């Protein structure tokens, strides 16, 4: 050892050179080894850091698992049983935005099928329409799943399809927002039928030739008390979505209106029946709250009235099985709003009924209760969405589903628009909504139209005037674009088939219906209230977008007028209020204190035409 250290010191330079050569050799071998190893994906934990450093975040397709993990399905998906939640949770408004998708139940597929067929087939049977959509396939969802705080259903958006005057392509489906079911007064029985994914054959639409020219057969005054004295505000005509008149199977007619009552929160409703001698007799009355009440007819001529007495967040249901001689009254519990509510009702062939309110500007809410004709129970639900969509039309489907058409109604600053000098609300967007299964109310949505106002005082930019479900299960939406006129949108299976500009006048009061053979008619009132203008579909029409020349019916003896709150649109017997399609329609329209009844035979001059 004593000789070793002096020897190392003597040859220190050579030893250092040797160690350096050895170190370079080891590094070279390590580099060669790594070249032959397979590349590995970066850790998921580094992705947020990549985003913060300016790198692109991965697409949903890159991170979406092939299927929902069983643990997530258990944690994030609500039970499909009809047992209501006892302590509902309201969603954070931030959860309802499009850039914050939430986890969805494993059965929240979107309604879609192949392009609508164009080859002719047989004419549909002249029976009551059913509600859309019945044809369903089950595409695979691809958005990233993000856990939410509570097991609530989600709102999903059917991506916007730009309106065009021709058929449009199937929109891409993407999720957005949240919806929250809330407590119910009575749980729905577990044997309530649920929606099915099995496609149902759809009849191909064929033209229905015009068989006659529409004729006015009755024009009568129902009342002259639908207004207040000394300019007291009584909005009897308020609401394009209201159901005001029904006809029973034996031809009995019933209509409702409101008068001044005690004050704005305590208007009084009246139910009237047309006698065999043509007089209108009052059968019942009560506290309406602020707004006009709704009436629908059941499949066995039951009468159903829905009122909001005192505008106190209380919904009252009155029903009669003896043509209005007696009524049963019940409160329908729910987390109802004490505001006006913009309420309405709808019914299907089976007798399933939906009654709803809309609430708050942001986030918006649909508050609704659903009556199952199978369980004979009412169940309350609510859905949250980005903004308030109101003046809505609700259609209970024949497969436990629900279709909705509504227009956005919010203050301009919420949309980033300057405030108006007067009325600050703006109507400039329309959406179609769909719920596949009312016992698991996941809300899907499709933007139908959105138009930016051109100045600070434009209000009715895209004004929804009517919605209708036809005998082919297609949804029709009529709206007036303030800048380019009336539009007619046709939707099937969650897709916009057409958005057609219609050559009609006075589109702010446009309505749509079919006769017993399925022929389409658009009906408006002239701005001066002197005529009802009927636009039949042409001989080649299959959806009400190809129109024959207008037929003007003189109503100058009992005219209407143009005011929205005091001169409501012609409102007549249609399927959503429980009436079968027919060659004869009965309806009412408003003119301040007057409520006026009319009857139109849609094929009234057939004999004269064919002679």
VOGU-3710 file (C-alpha; in Angstrom, 3 decimals, decimal comma):
1> xxxxxxxxxx> 0,000/0,000/0,000  2,893/2,318/0,772  4,158/1,786/-2,734  0,627/2,053/-4,340  -0,102/5,721/-3,588  3,223/7,047/-4,838  2,752/4,968/-7,926  -0,788/6,435/-8,515  0,546/9,917/-7,989  3,311/9,268/-10,488
11> xxxxxxxxxx> 0,888/8,076/-13,198  -2,084/10,320/-12,232  -2,431/11,899/-15,668  -2,689/8,517/-17,378  -5,317/7,277/-14,863  -7,459/10,431/-15,353  -7,393/9,946/-19,117  -8,466/6,314/-18,688  -11,428/7,213/-16,446  -12,556/9,846/-18,967
21> xxxxxxxxxx> -12,484/7,311/-21,833  -14,499/4,839/-19,706  -17,140/7,499/-18,869  -17,588/8,417/-22,547  -18,013/4,725/-23,438  -20,732/4,217/-20,780  -22,699/7,293/-21,971  -22,529/6,116/-25,581  -23,893/2,691/-24,674  -26,794/4,253/-22,720
31> xxxxxxxxxx> -27,722/6,427/-25,689  -27,729/3,478/-28,084  -29,950/1,485/-25,677  -32,600/4,232/-25,485  -32,865/4,432/-29,269  -34,207/0,879/-29,370  -36,942/1,417/-26,706  -40,675/2,086/-27,841  -42,019/5,659/-27,468  -44,291/6,270/-24,455
41> xxxxxxxxxx> -47,258/8,693/-24,138  -46,803/11,665/-21,913  -48,353/11,411/-18,504  -51,899/12,750/-18,079  -50,653/14,819/-15,200  -48,509/16,884/-17,589  -51,477/17,976/-19,789  -52,647/20,873/-17,586  -49,057/22,099/-17,491  -48,895/21,873/-21,291
51> xxxxxxxxxx> -52,030/23,978/-21,522  -50,623/26,595/-19,150  -47,433/26,767/-21,144  -49,338/27,386/-24,354  -49,573/23,825/-25,663  -52,824/22,588/-27,158  -55,137/20,657/-24,901  -56,199/17,241/-26,198  -59,452/16,892/-28,066  -62,410/15,093/-26,451
61> xxxxxxxxxx> -61,867/12,225/-28,876  -58,298/11,805/-27,595  -59,351/11,436/-23,950  -62,846/9,928/-24,169  -62,961/6,251/-23,038  -64,693/3,757/-25,289  -67,431/3,329/-22,714  -68,506/4,898/-19,453  -66,605/3,252/-16,565  -68,850/1,303/-14,293
71> xxxxxxxxxx> -67,811/3,379/-11,290  -68,762/6,602/-13,046  -72,057/5,180/-14,245  -72,858/4,388/-10,640  -71,732/7,732/-9,261  -72,877/10,239/-11,868  -76,027/8,746/-13,363  -79,391/9,192/-11,613  -81,619/6,226/-11,094  -84,139/5,610/-13,830
81> xxxxxxxxxx> -86,786/4,786/-11,248  -89,606/7,260/-10,871  -88,994/7,847/-7,175  -88,553/11,613/-6,775  -85,645/13,252/-5,029  -86,585/14,659/-1,639  -83,955/17,411/-1,516  -83,326/18,654/-5,068  -80,142/20,542/-5,815  -80,126/23,583/-8,062
91> xxxxxxxxxx> -77,208/23,679/-10,467  -74,531/26,320/-10,300  -75,163/28,707/-13,213  -71,588/28,087/-14,359  -72,450/24,430/-14,920  -75,020/25,332/-17,557  -72,554/26,865/-19,999  -71,625/25,212/-23,248  -67,907/25,084/-22,379  -68,493/23,053/-19,231
101> xxxxxxxxxx> -69,956/19,676/-20,259  -71,121/17,394/-17,516  -71,394/13,658/-17,266  -74,412/12,134/-18,902  -76,478/9,078/-18,088  -75,574/6,008/-20,103  -78,880/6,213/-21,971  -78,717/9,847/-23,086  -78,454/9,200/-26,792  -79,639/11,753/-29,287
111> xxxxxxxxxx> -82,555/11,332/-31,685  -81,280/10,982/-35,218  -81,981/8,915/-38,310  -81,092/8,953/-41,947  -82,181/11,800/-44,214  -85,938/12,162/-44,494  -87,293/9,967/-47,365  -88,617/11,643/-50,487  -90,188/8,755/-52,375  -93,986/8,783/-52,362
121> xxxxxxxxxx> -96,006/6,306/-50,366  -99,511/6,110/-49,012  -101,518/9,024/-47,568  -101,586/8,979/-43,742  -104,724/7,991/-41,919  -106,762/11,063/-40,852  -106,289/10,449/-37,137  -104,920/12,485/-34,266  -101,272/13,361/-34,660  -98,687/11,893/-32,334
131> xxxxxxxxxx> -95,685/13,696/-30,986  -92,114/13,496/-32,292  -89,741/11,915/-32,707  -90,603/8,191/-32,923  -87,743/7,107/-35,186  -84,576/6,742/-33,172  -81,128/5,266/-33,662  -78,446/5,198/-31,003  -75,209/6,992/-31,937  -72,194/6,805/-29,638
141> xxxxxxxxxx> -71,444/9,861/-27,535  -67,901/11,250/-27,788  -67,622/14,237/-25,416  -65,326/14,152/-22,396  -67,108/13,178/-19,205  -66,621/15,474/-16,185  -68,048/14,511/-12,786  -70,702/16,792/-11,312  -71,473/17,443/-7,678  -74,881/15,779/-7,691
151> xxxxxxxxxx> -76,331/12,886/-9,749  -78,503/15,084/-11,962  -79,423/14,580/-15,605  -77,715/16,797/-18,150  -78,828/19,239/-20,761  -77,354/18,292/-24,115  -77,243/20,463/-27,177  -77,911/19,416/-30,728  -75,479/21,669/-32,516  -76,752/24,684/-34,386
161> xxxxxxxxxx> -77,859/24,154/-37,953  -77,793/27,357/-39,987  -81,318/27,995/-41,349  -81,508/27,735/-45,125  -84,383/27,573/-47,605  -83,417/24,031/-48,533  -82,840/20,790/-46,705  -79,869/20,929/-44,365  -77,358/18,344/-43,209  -77,608/16,446/-39,949
171> xxxxxxxxxx> -76,111/18,644/-37,198  -73,187/17,433/-35,106  -74,204/16,588/-31,553  -72,365/18,127/-28,597  -73,248/18,445/-24,884  -73,790/21,565/-22,801  -75,129/22,693/-19,457  -77,056/20,845/-16,773  -80,619/20,046/-15,914  -81,951/19,231/-12,506
181> xxxxxxxxxx> -84,980/17,079/-11,675  -86,701/18,256/-8,540  -89,073/16,874/-5,981  -92,434/15,550/-7,102  -95,732/15,534/-5,327  -96,507/11,944/-6,230  -94,043/9,431/-7,665  -94,887/7,872/-10,990  -95,593/4,157/-10,849  -92,748/1,864/-11,949
191> xxxxxxxxxx> -94,845/0,321/-14,717  -94,969/3,615/-16,614  -93,829/2,888/-20,189  -90,470/4,317/-21,187  -89,077/5,472/-24,480  -87,644/2,850/-26,797  -84,717/3,028/-29,180  -86,366/0,655/-31,624  -87,114/2,617/-34,800  -90,748/2,857/-35,814
201> xxxxxxxxxx> -91,449/2,934/-39,566  -92,320/6,423/-40,748  -94,859/6,945/-43,498  -93,402/8,781/-46,459  -95,238/12,099/-46,988  -97,249/12,455/-50,163  -99,100/15,469/-51,567  -102,741/15,830/-50,556  -104,722/17,613/-53,296  -106,849/20,606/-52,362
211> xxxxxxxxxx> -110,490/19,519/-52,224  -112,166/22,830/-51,600  -111,794/26,462/-50,652  -111,952/27,460/-46,965  -115,198/29,147/-45,875  -116,198/31,044/-42,738  -119,246/29,307/-41,259  -119,656/31,017/-37,850  -118,689/34,359/-36,302  -119,970/35,216/-32,809
221> xxxxxxxxxx> -119,044/37,302/-29,798  -118,229/35,261/-26,719  -117,914/38,206/-24,302  -117,205/41,918/-24,128  -115,826/41,749/-20,574  -112,237/40,632/-21,320  -110,788/43,977/-20,312  -110,841/46,442/-17,432  -112,521/49,771/-16,943  -110,542/53,027/-16,992
231> xxxxxxxxxx> -107,617/51,462/-18,849  -107,020/48,777/-16,232  -104,462/46,321/-17,606  -106,054/42,931/-18,299  -103,828/40,786/-20,506  -106,536/38,352/-21,602  -104,920/38,064/-25,017  -101,375/37,647/-23,673  -99,428/34,549/-24,781  -99,257/32,874/-28,199
241> xxxxxxxxxx> -98,795/29,528/-26,423  -102,113/29,536/-24,537  -104,702/26,782/-25,081  -108,069/28,588/-25,063  -110,688/26,424/-26,778  -111,607/22,728/-27,067  -114,307/20,752/-28,835  -115,686/17,467/-27,510  -116,542/14,414/-29,598  -120,224/15,415/-29,799
251> xxxxxxxxxx> -119,392/18,977/-30,922  -119,671/20,826/-27,587  -117,414/23,865/-27,429  -115,696/25,266/-24,325  -113,504/28,350/-24,069  -111,810/30,379/-21,315  -110,939/34,046/-20,809  -110,022/36,383/-17,933  -111,415/39,740/-16,773  -110,122/42,481/-14,445
261> xxxxxxxxxx> -110,868/40,663/-11,199  -109,454/42,227/-8,039  -106,002/43,373/-9,236  -103,065/42,380/-11,409  -102,247/39,323/-9,268  -105,897/38,278/-8,922  -107,580/38,349/-12,315  -110,713/36,234/-12,658  -111,065/33,345/-15,117  -114,296/32,229/-16,778
271> xxxxxxxxxx> -115,227/28,943/-18,454  -117,959/29,242/-21,095  -119,935/26,645/-23,041  -121,660/27,236/-26,377  -125,293/26,108/-26,229  -127,273/24,528/-29,050  -128,885/27,927/-29,690  -125,516/29,614/-30,222  -125,324/31,397/-26,880  -122,294/31,281/-24,607
281> xxxxxxxxxx> -123,175/30,336/-21,020  -120,807/30,554/-18,064  -120,173/27,253/-16,273  -117,450/28,146/-13,781  -115,085/30,918/-12,697  -112,308/31,585/-10,191  -109,022/33,303/-9,413  -106,688/33,186/-12,410  -103,676/34,954/-10,955  -102,119/37,293/-13,530
291> xxxxxxxxxx> -102,356/35,537/-16,847  -104,917/33,696/-18,997  -105,515/30,107/-17,924  -105,286/26,990/-20,114  -107,810/24,334/-21,083  -107,254/20,932/-22,728  -109,579/18,050/-23,611  -108,958/14,463/-22,485  -109,435/11,399/-24,724  -112,889/10,734/-23,215
301> xxxxxxxxxx> -114,094/14,348/-23,355  -112,689/15,244/-19,956  -112,111/18,958/-19,412  -108,850/20,034/-17,724  -108,276/23,630/-16,569  -105,051/24,933/-15,002  -104,948/28,123/-12,923  -102,476/30,055/-10,745  -104,663/31,790/-8,102  -103,121/34,849/-6,493
311> xxxxxxxxxx> -99,938/34,516/-8,579  -98,570/32,809/-5,472  -96,606/29,894/-6,958  -99,573/27,528/-6,627  -100,918/25,443/-9,515  -104,550/24,321/-9,360  -106,003/21,633/-11,625  -109,763/21,516/-12,221  -111,170/18,505/-14,059  -114,664/17,554/-15,214
321> xxxxxxxxxx> -115,985/14,296/-16,658  -119,559/15,539/-17,226  -119,041/18,367/-19,712  -118,466/21,010/-17,069  -121,461/20,316/-14,809  -119,195/19,424/-11,881  -115,481/19,793/-11,235  -112,876/18,098/-9,096  -110,116/20,400/-7,803  -106,564/19,516/-6,735
331> xxxxxxxxxx> -103,308/21,345/-6,105  -100,358/20,162/-8,204  -97,294/20,503/-6,026  -93,930/21,629/-7,317  -91,238/24,266/-6,973  -93,368/26,777/-8,888  -92,432/30,385/-9,558  -94,454/33,267/-8,146  -93,815/35,248/-11,313  -96,273/35,173/-14,235
341> xxxxxxxxxx> -94,699/31,943/-15,357  -95,514/32,074/-19,085  -97,439/28,852/-18,571  -99,304/26,536/-20,893  -100,324/22,897/-21,215  -100,360/20,056/-23,711  -101,936/16,611/-23,989  -101,515/13,537/-26,193  -103,890/10,853/-27,483  -103,418/8,649/-24,413
351> xxxxxxxxxx> -104,261/11,451/-21,995  -100,736/12,203/-20,778  -100,657/15,893/-19,811  -97,860/18,379/-19,222  -98,267/21,781/-17,529  -95,304/24,125/-17,247  -93,832/27,496/-16,313  -90,626/29,202/-17,382  -88,534/31,120/-14,862  -85,527/33,423/-14,446
361> xxxxxxxxxx> -83,407/34,981/-17,168  -80,099/33,272/-16,392  -79,895/30,412/-15,929  -83,304/29,737/-17,412  -85,558/26,976/-16,129  -88,408/24,856/-17,381  -90,671/23,980/-14,433  -93,153/21,272/-15,405  -95,375/18,560/-14,050  -96,309/15,477/-16,047
371> xxxxxxxxxx> -99,445/13,371/-15,705  -99,085/9,710/-16,670  -102,266/8,109/-17,972  -100,779/4,753/-16,920  -99,970/5,505/-13,268  -102,585/8,284/-12,887  -99,992/10,355/-11,020  -98,456/13,810/-11,488  -94,655/14,163/-11,280  -92,841/17,500/-11,031
381> xxxxxxxxxx> -89,539/18,192/-12,805  -87,324/21,123/-13,636  -84,599/21,611/-16,207  -81,910/24,279/-16,165  -80,612/25,877/-19,374  -78,339/28,747/-20,349  -81,009/31,477/-20,648  -84,759/31,754/-20,304  -86,676/30,353/-23,266  -90,353/31,084/-23,012
391> xxxxxxxxxx> -93,671/31,429/-24,870  -93,101/27,701/-25,177  -95,120/24,937/-26,821  -94,921/21,584/-24,985  -95,912/18,344/-26,761  -96,177/15,108/-24,746  -95,133/12,279/-27,075  -96,628/8,842/-27,512  -93,458/7,130/-26,245  -93,007/8,818/-22,879
401> xxxxxxxxxx> -91,077/11,619/-24,563  -91,512/15,379/-24,633  -90,935/17,976/-27,372  -90,612/21,726/-26,727  -90,280/24,787/-28,964  -89,545/28,166/-27,344  -87,918/31,556/-27,916  -85,229/33,255/-25,828  -86,549/36,102/-23,698  -83,860/37,931/-21,680
411> xxxxxxxxxx> -82,574/41,428/-21,059  -80,145/42,741/-23,622  -77,122/43,211/-21,301  -77,097/39,468/-20,524  -76,290/38,901/-24,188  -73,629/41,599/-24,259  -75,933/44,042/-26,043  -76,432/47,714/-25,141  -79,495/48,494/-23,072  -82,554/49,777/-24,870
421> xxxxxxxxxx> -83,952/53,220/-24,191  -87,274/51,623/-23,192  -88,233/47,925/-22,990  -84,960/46,100/-22,388  -85,975/42,520/-23,217  -85,177/41,076/-26,639  -86,487/37,992/-28,473  -83,793/36,977/-30,924  -83,275/33,209/-30,684  -85,468/30,101/-30,998
431> xxxxxxxxxx> -84,672/26,561/-29,902  -86,140/23,098/-30,241  -85,820/20,921/-27,121  -86,366/17,201/-26,700  -86,611/14,861/-23,712  -86,377/11,189/-24,623  -87,847/9,868/-21,364  -89,868/12,051/-19,008  -88,952/9,807/-16,061  -85,280/10,639/-16,663
441> xxxxxxxxxx> -85,603/14,175/-18,066  -82,349/14,814/-19,903  -82,891/17,906/-22,036  -81,458/18,015/-25,564  -81,562/21,179/-27,627  -81,210/22,410/-31,192  -80,762/26,065/-32,141  -83,371/26,911/-34,788  -82,622/30,602/-35,295  -80,596/33,433/-33,785
451> xxxxxxxxxx> -80,415/36,945/-35,252  -78,560/39,899/-33,790  -80,669/43,065/-33,374  -79,724/45,888/-35,715  -80,442/48,667/-33,229  -80,981/49,133/-29,517  -84,781/49,263/-29,672  -85,618/46,194/-31,799  -87,499/43,689/-29,628  -89,246/40,945/-31,646
461> xxxxxxxxxx> -86,253/39,998/-33,774  -87,162/36,314/-34,148  -90,702/36,035/-32,811  -92,173/32,550/-32,361  -95,817/32,543/-33,484  -96,724/28,843/-33,507  -95,465/25,285/-33,241  -97,210/22,143/-34,412  -96,617/18,386/-34,645  -97,962/16,936/-37,879
471> xxxxxxxxxx> -99,304/13,523/-38,864  -95,780/12,410/-39,826  -94,349/13,293/-36,377  -92,485/16,292/-37,761  -92,240/19,486/-35,711  -93,195/22,763/-37,396  -91,997/26,101/-36,052  -93,324/29,383/-37,436  -91,429/32,549/-36,597  -91,174/36,057/-37,949
481> xxxxxxxxxx> -87,718/37,495/-38,642  -87,978/41,234/-38,140  -85,548/41,887/-40,979  -86,479/39,347/-43,670  -89,999/38,162/-42,892  -91,803/34,922/-41,955  -90,001/31,577/-41,715  -91,313/28,022/-41,574  -88,963/25,439/-40,039  -89,574/21,684/-40,326
491> xxxxxxxxxx> -87,752/19,357/-37,904  -87,694/15,546/-37,810  -85,663/13,240/-35,574  -83,678/16,109/-34,098  -82,647/17,548/-37,480  -83,733/20,661/-39,325  -85,103/19,504/-42,673  -86,126/22,944/-43,939  -86,097/26,608/-43,018  -88,254/28,245/-45,685
501> xxxxxxxxxx> -89,207/31,882/-46,035  -92,970/31,984/-46,535  -94,750/34,475/-48,766  -97,513/35,402/-46,326  -98,681/38,696/-44,873  -99,048/39,661/-41,211  -96,741/36,887/-40,035  -96,806/38,051/-36,395  -100,076/36,131/-35,971  -99,338/33,109/-38,193
511> xxxxxxxxxx> -100,656/29,663/-37,225  -100,502/26,206/-38,818  -102,839/23,189/-38,896  -103,974/20,230/-41,007  -107,370/18,985/-42,126  -108,634/15,427/-41,712  -106,771/14,254/-44,827  -103,482/15,806/-43,719  -103,524/18,853/-45,998  -101,698/21,847/-44,490
521> xxxxxxxxxx> -102,972/25,388/-43,912  -101,256/28,517/-42,636  -103,691/30,964/-41,033  -103,049/34,605/-40,160  -105,062/37,716/-39,380  -104,637/40,952/-41,323  -103,035/43,770/-39,373  -106,236/45,809/-39,512  -108,200/42,826/-38,166  -110,642/42,800/-41,087
531> xxxxxxxxxx> -109,846/39,361/-42,531  -108,666/35,904/-41,565  -106,173/34,923/-44,264  -105,968/31,210/-45,105  -103,002/29,868/-47,090  -103,696/26,254/-48,130  -100,822/24,058/-49,178  -100,570/23,620/-52,933  -101,489/20,375/-54,689  -97,828/19,316/-54,577
541> xxxxxxxxxx> -97,235/20,345/-50,941  -96,215/17,768/-48,332  -95,307/19,941/-45,333  -97,050/23,307/-45,514  -94,119/25,140/-47,101  -95,514/25,232/-50,671  -98,601/27,411/-50,545  -101,555/28,053/-52,827  -102,990/31,603/-53,224  -104,472/33,157/-50,113
551> xxxxxxxxxx> -108,176/32,902/-49,274  -109,391/35,952/-47,318  -112,358/35,495/-44,990  -114,226/38,660/-44,036  -114,531/39,208/-40,256  -115,088/42,962/-40,429  -118,375/42,669/-38,519  -116,344/41,539/-35,490  -112,778/42,539/-36,304  -109,565/41,721/-34,532
561> xxxxxxxxxx> -106,610/44,072/-34,048  -102,824/44,029/-33,969  -101,906/44,583/-30,289  -100,046/41,583/-28,800  -101,398/41,786/-25,236  -104,996/42,685/-26,067  -105,621/41,190/-29,529  -104,443/37,590/-29,460  -103,830/35,494/-32,553  -106,496/33,155/-33,917
571> xxxxxxxxxx> -106,323/30,197/-31,532  -108,212/27,086/-32,586  -108,834/23,411/-32,019  -105,529/21,573/-32,570  -104,069/18,232/-31,411  -101,894/19,686/-28,632  -105,074/20,787/-26,800  -106,715/17,374/-27,270  -108,561/17,856/-30,566  -108,314/15,550/-33,559
581> xxxxxxxxxx> -107,460/17,014/-36,934  -110,656/17,890/-38,776  -111,989/19,606/-41,880  -113,654/22,069/-39,491  -111,775/24,180/-36,974  -113,314/26,218/-34,143  -111,370/29,114/-32,720  -111,268/32,432/-30,899  -109,393/35,699/-31,271  -109,246/38,825/-29,113
591> xxxxxxxxxx> -109,949/42,523/-29,506  -109,393/44,267/-26,167  -112,663/43,730/-24,211  -114,070/41,324/-26,803  -113,408/37,632/-27,236  -114,746/36,447/-30,596  -115,539/32,916/-31,763  -115,197/31,735/-35,360  -115,602/28,486/-37,260  -113,939/27,654/-40,583
601> xxxxxxxxxx> -114,740/24,749/-42,879  -111,353/24,179/-44,494  -113,006/22,429/-47,454  -116,168/24,503/-47,322  -116,552/25,297/-51,010  -115,677/21,834/-52,318  -119,077/21,293/-53,927  -118,910/24,651/-55,699  -115,359/23,981/-56,867  -116,169/20,544/-58,238
611> x> -119,454/21,511/-59,940
//
